[in-house]
């Protein structure tokens, strides 16, 4: 049986047993399968192809370093997505202020929305966050945010959050949608908006 025919979890197990060039071949196969998906996740997060390529490279370096720590309690793609998310958040935290180069500052000023737009967006984001916190339970909010905010598939969320109910994350999405629809109707009835 060739490496191409093995599921991800068996490739990880084979990686633990292998040495030298065999380990590299297994990594190439495993990461080759998931490169496009990781690159899309990174692009969705960064919004820039070059930054996404750099981030994807960092993700695969980290994944290769910690591959032996993969326990197999979740699917490999769920584990890999967690690394993408963590690396993305780490990169945001490490990002410093923009360079003091005038040309860079002019480009940023031309691209970025003005302070009034930013203030309105921030205010709306705070209202939306408060609305979700008031309307949804913690698990519903987490599932809803992961699925609609991060684009994570429902089966991956079920495994990531270790949901034990019969229909997994889907039940929480249905419940969240129902609650949000009722809460939105109440807002409209009062003449308010988010």
ChimeraX attribute file (.defattr): number of C-alpha atoms within 10 A of each C-alpha:
attribute: neighborCount
match mode: 1-to-1
recipient: residues
	/A:1	5
	/A:2	5
	/A:3	15
	/A:4	12
	/A:5	9
	/A:6	14
	/A:7	11
	/A:8	21
	/A:9	17
	/A:10	13
	/A:11	19
	/A:12	23
	/A:13	15
	/A:14	16
	/A:15	19
	/A:16	14
	/A:17	10
	/A:18	14
	/A:19	11
	/A:20	7
	/A:21	9
	/A:22	13
	/A:23	17
	/A:24	14
	/A:25	14
	/A:26	20
	/A:27	19
	/A:28	12
	/A:29	16
	/A:30	21
	/A:31	16
	/A:32	11
	/A:33	13
	/A:34	15
	/A:35	15
	/A:36	12
	/A:37	14
	/A:38	24
	/A:39	20
	/A:40	16
	/A:41	22
	/A:42	26
	/A:43	18
	/A:44	14
	/A:45	17
	/A:46	17
	/A:47	12
	/A:48	11
	/A:49	14
	/A:50	11
	/A:51	14
	/A:52	21
	/A:53	18
	/A:54	12
	/A:55	23
	/A:56	24
	/A:57	16
	/A:58	16
	/A:59	24
	/A:60	20
	/A:61	12
	/A:62	15
	/A:63	19
	/A:64	14
	/A:65	10
	/A:66	11
	/A:67	19
	/A:68	12
	/A:69	11
	/A:70	16
	/A:71	13
	/A:72	13
	/A:73	11
	/A:74	16
	/A:75	16
	/A:76	20
	/A:77	15
	/A:78	19
	/A:79	19
	/A:80	20
	/A:81	19
	/A:82	14
	/A:83	19
	/A:84	24
	/A:85	16
	/A:86	13
	/A:87	18
	/A:88	21
	/A:89	12
	/A:90	11
	/A:91	13
	/A:92	11
	/A:93	9
	/A:94	9
	/A:95	8
	/A:96	8
	/A:97	6
	/A:98	9
	/A:99	9
	/A:100	8
	/A:101	8
	/A:102	9
	/A:103	10
	/A:104	12
	/A:105	13
	/A:106	10
	/A:107	10
	/A:108	12
	/A:109	11
	/A:110	10
	/A:111	9
	/A:112	10
	/A:113	12
	/A:114	10
	/A:115	9
	/A:116	9
	/A:117	11
	/A:118	12
	/A:119	12
	/A:120	11
	/A:121	13
	/A:122	12
	/A:123	13
	/A:124	14
	/A:125	13
	/A:126	13
	/A:127	14
	/A:128	14
	/A:129	14
	/A:130	12
	/A:131	15
	/A:132	20
	/A:133	13
	/A:134	12
	/A:135	18
	/A:136	19
	/A:137	14
	/A:138	12
	/A:139	15
	/A:140	23
	/A:141	19
	/A:142	17
	/A:143	26
	/A:144	26
	/A:145	15
	/A:146	16
	/A:147	18
	/A:148	12
	/A:149	10
	/A:150	14
	/A:151	12
	/A:152	17
	/A:153	15
	/A:154	21
	/A:155	15
	/A:156	21
	/A:157	20
	/A:158	20
	/A:159	17
	/A:160	18
	/A:161	14
	/A:162	13
	/A:163	15
	/A:164	10
	/A:165	11
	/A:166	8
	/A:167	12
	/A:168	19
	/A:169	28
	/A:170	20
	/A:171	15
	/A:172	23
	/A:173	21
	/A:174	13
	/A:175	16
	/A:176	21
	/A:177	15
	/A:178	12
	/A:179	17
	/A:180	16
	/A:181	13
	/A:182	13
	/A:183	17
	/A:184	17
	/A:185	14
	/A:186	13
	/A:187	13
	/A:188	12
	/A:189	10
	/A:190	9
	/A:191	8
	/A:192	10
	/A:193	13
	/A:194	14
